[in-house]
Amino acid sequence: MTLQLKVPSMACSACGDTITNAVMTVDPTATVQADPKTKQVNIETQASEAAIKNAIEAAGYPVP
């Protein structure tokens, strides 16, 4: 499944790396593309949307 999430607090590529690492803890096979300019994160994953959002929020990036 492909998720497209808006992460307003993502400000730089390091934020994108943190978000990517958080997603990988839930699904190590996930493909993550985080773009700090658009605040958009595209994730190809087998995990549930709730699990992915929880992991990103636990890393300090609220997902509205």
Z-matrix of the N, CA and C atoms (Angstrom, degrees):
N
C 1 1.446
C 2 1.522 1 109.09
N 3 1.306 2 115.46 1 145.62
C 4 1.461 3 121.02 2 178.46
C 5 1.518 4 109.65 3 -107.53
N 6 1.330 5 115.41 4 127.20
C 7 1.459 6 120.97 5 176.81
C 8 1.520 7 109.08 6 -110.00
N 9 1.322 8 116.43 7 139.68
C 10 1.456 9 121.36 8 173.05
C 11 1.516 10 106.25 9 -121.19
N 12 1.327 11 115.10 10 110.97
C 13 1.456 12 120.02 11 -176.46
C 14 1.521 13 110.43 12 -116.99
N 15 1.324 14 115.60 13 145.34
C 16 1.459 15 121.99 14 174.81
C 17 1.528 16 106.45 15 -99.80
N 18 1.340 17 116.83 16 126.35
C 19 1.459 18 121.64 17 -179.94
C 20 1.532 19 107.70 18 -122.89
N 21 1.348 20 117.05 19 88.57
C 22 1.467 21 120.83 20 -172.91
C 23 1.529 22 114.71 21 -59.15
N 24 1.336 23 118.21 22 -26.90
C 25 1.465 24 120.00 23 -176.48
C 26 1.527 25 113.35 24 -87.12
N 27 1.339 26 118.21 25 -0.28
C 28 1.463 27 120.75 26 177.56
C 29 1.536 28 108.39 27 -75.48
N 30 1.337 29 116.22 28 116.37
C 31 1.464 30 120.13 29 -172.13
C 32 1.526 31 114.51 30 -111.75
N 33 1.342 32 117.71 31 -21.80
C 34 1.467 33 118.93 32 -174.51
C 35 1.527 34 110.16 33 -151.15
N 36 1.313 35 116.08 34 177.75
C 37 1.467 36 119.25 35 -178.60
C 38 1.529 37 111.37 36 -66.83
N 39 1.328 38 118.14 37 -28.92
C 40 1.467 39 120.33 38 176.70
C 41 1.530 40 110.23 39 -65.21
N 42 1.332 41 116.29 40 -36.77
C 43 1.472 42 120.16 41 174.80
C 44 1.525 43 109.34 42 -61.35
N 45 1.328 44 115.69 43 -43.96
C 46 1.459 45 120.69 44 178.30
C 47 1.517 46 111.91 45 -59.82
N 48 1.330 47 116.57 46 -39.83
C 49 1.469 48 120.86 47 177.97
C 50 1.520 49 110.93 48 -64.44
N 51 1.332 50 116.41 49 -41.69
C 52 1.465 51 120.55 50 179.38
C 53 1.523 52 110.51 51 -63.19
N 54 1.327 53 116.36 52 -42.94
C 55 1.459 54 121.06 53 178.75
C 56 1.532 55 110.26 54 -64.61
N 57 1.327 56 116.61 55 -42.90
C 58 1.466 57 120.81 56 177.92
C 59 1.523 58 110.41 57 -59.17
N 60 1.334 59 117.23 58 -46.50
C 61 1.463 60 120.97 59 -179.92
C 62 1.530 61 111.55 60 -62.77
N 63 1.334 62 116.27 61 -37.76
C 64 1.468 63 120.14 62 178.62
C 65 1.531 64 110.57 63 -63.62
N 66 1.331 65 116.32 64 -43.21
C 67 1.467 66 120.39 65 178.91
C 68 1.525 67 110.02 66 -64.25
N 69 1.322 68 116.95 67 -40.62
C 70 1.467 69 121.26 68 -177.86
C 71 1.532 70 112.23 69 -65.14
N 72 1.345 71 117.95 70 -24.35
C 73 1.465 72 119.13 71 176.92
C 74 1.524 73 110.48 72 -69.51
N 75 1.335 74 117.12 73 -28.68
C 76 1.465 75 121.64 74 179.18
C 77 1.529 76 110.35 75 -85.24
N 78 1.343 77 116.28 76 -42.99
C 79 1.467 78 121.66 77 -178.23
C 80 1.527 79 109.01 78 -138.94
N 81 1.337 80 117.09 79 96.02
C 82 1.479 81 120.60 80 -177.54
C 83 1.526 82 114.19 81 -61.44
N 84 1.334 83 117.48 82 -16.87
C 85 1.466 84 120.31 83 -179.25
C 86 1.525 85 112.43 84 -97.34
N 87 1.320 86 117.21 85 3.75
C 88 1.468 87 121.25 86 -177.54
C 89 1.529 88 111.00 87 -66.82
N 90 1.325 89 114.71 88 150.71
C 91 1.463 90 121.77 89 171.68
C 92 1.523 91 106.53 90 -108.30
N 93 1.343 92 115.85 91 124.66
C 94 1.462 93 120.23 92 -175.53
C 95 1.523 94 109.74 93 -123.30
N 96 1.323 95 116.19 94 130.71
C 97 1.464 96 122.07 95 173.36
C 98 1.518 97 106.89 96 -124.22
N 99 1.330 98 116.34 97 110.57
C 100 1.462 99 121.51 98 -179.18
C 101 1.529 100 108.82 99 -111.02
N 102 1.320 101 116.16 100 126.42
C 103 1.467 102 121.62 101 -179.36
C 104 1.525 103 109.57 102 -118.22
N 105 1.341 104 116.90 103 102.99
C 106 1.473 105 119.81 104 -178.39
C 107 1.529 106 113.43 105 -62.58
N 108 1.323 107 117.83 106 -27.10
C 109 1.477 108 120.33 107 -179.27
C 110 1.525 109 111.26 108 -66.10
N 111 1.328 110 116.75 109 -43.61
C 112 1.465 111 120.52 110 -178.01
C 113 1.533 112 112.19 111 -96.34
N 114 1.341 113 116.27 112 -7.17
C 115 1.477 114 122.82 113 -177.15
C 116 1.523 115 111.39 114 64.16
N 117 1.319 116 116.69 115 22.40
C 118 1.467 117 122.53 116 -175.68
C 119 1.531 118 109.86 117 -102.81
N 120 1.323 119 116.46 118 137.35
C 121 1.465 120 122.26 119 174.80
C 122 1.529 121 107.35 120 -124.07
N 123 1.321 122 116.52 121 120.78
C 124 1.464 123 122.29 122 175.97
C 125 1.521 124 108.03 123 -105.60
N 126 1.305 125 115.85 124 127.55
C 127 1.462 126 121.32 125 -174.59
C 128 1.524 127 109.31 126 -130.39
N 129 1.312 128 115.82 127 126.65
C 130 1.466 129 122.23 128 171.85
C 131 1.523 130 105.69 129 -103.23
N 132 1.342 131 116.79 130 114.58
C 133 1.463 132 119.86 131 -171.55
C 134 1.522 133 111.91 132 -149.48
N 135 1.318 134 115.52 133 160.81
C 136 1.460 135 122.38 134 172.73
C 137 1.532 136 110.19 135 -99.16
N 138 1.338 137 117.41 136 -10.11
C 139 1.464 138 121.17 137 -179.24
C 140 1.527 139 110.12 138 -77.96
N 141 1.319 140 115.97 139 163.20
C 142 1.462 141 120.02 140 -179.90
C 143 1.529 142 110.38 141 -73.53
N 144 1.322 143 115.29 142 155.16
C 145 1.467 144 119.97 143 178.37
C 146 1.528 145 110.21 144 -60.48
N 147 1.318 146 117.24 145 -39.23
C 148 1.468 147 120.83 146 -179.67
C 149 1.530 148 110.88 147 -62.44
N 150 1.330 149 116.95 148 -42.10
C 151 1.471 150 120.47 149 -179.70
C 152 1.527 151 110.74 150 -64.45
N 153 1.326 152 116.39 151 -40.81
C 154 1.464 153 121.06 152 179.69
C 155 1.529 154 110.12 153 -65.66
N 156 1.331 155 116.61 154 -47.56
C 157 1.469 156 120.45 155 179.75
C 158 1.525 157 110.79 156 -60.78
N 159 1.335 158 116.74 157 -42.13
C 160 1.467 159 120.45 158 179.40
C 161 1.521 160 111.12 159 -61.20
N 162 1.331 161 117.01 160 -41.10
C 163 1.460 162 120.69 161 -179.39
C 164 1.527 163 110.64 162 -65.87
N 165 1.333 164 117.00 163 -42.25
C 166 1.468 165 120.60 164 179.92
C 167 1.532 166 109.96 165 -66.28
N 168 1.334 167 116.74 166 -41.63
C 169 1.453 168 119.82 167 179.27
C 170 1.526 169 111.48 168 -67.72
N 171 1.337 170 117.45 169 -35.63
C 172 1.458 171 121.13 170 177.64
C 173 1.533 172 111.13 171 -65.23
N 174 1.337 173 116.46 172 -26.27
C 175 1.472 174 121.10 173 178.14
C 176 1.534 175 111.17 174 -81.25
N 177 1.342 176 116.75 175 -3.53
C 178 1.457 177 119.98 176 175.95
C 179 1.512 178 115.54 177 102.31
N 180 1.340 179 116.68 178 15.69
C 181 1.466 180 120.48 179 -178.89
C 182 1.529 181 109.48 180 -123.44
N 183 1.330 182 117.53 181 95.97
C 184 1.468 183 120.37 182 -179.27
C 185 1.526 184 111.89 183 -60.44
N 186 1.319 185 115.68 184 137.75
C 187 1.464 186 121.95 185 177.65
C 188 1.525 187 106.80 186 -111.93
N 189 1.339 188 117.50 187 113.39
C 190 1.468 189 119.80 188 -177.34
C 191 1.524 190 112.44 189 -67.18
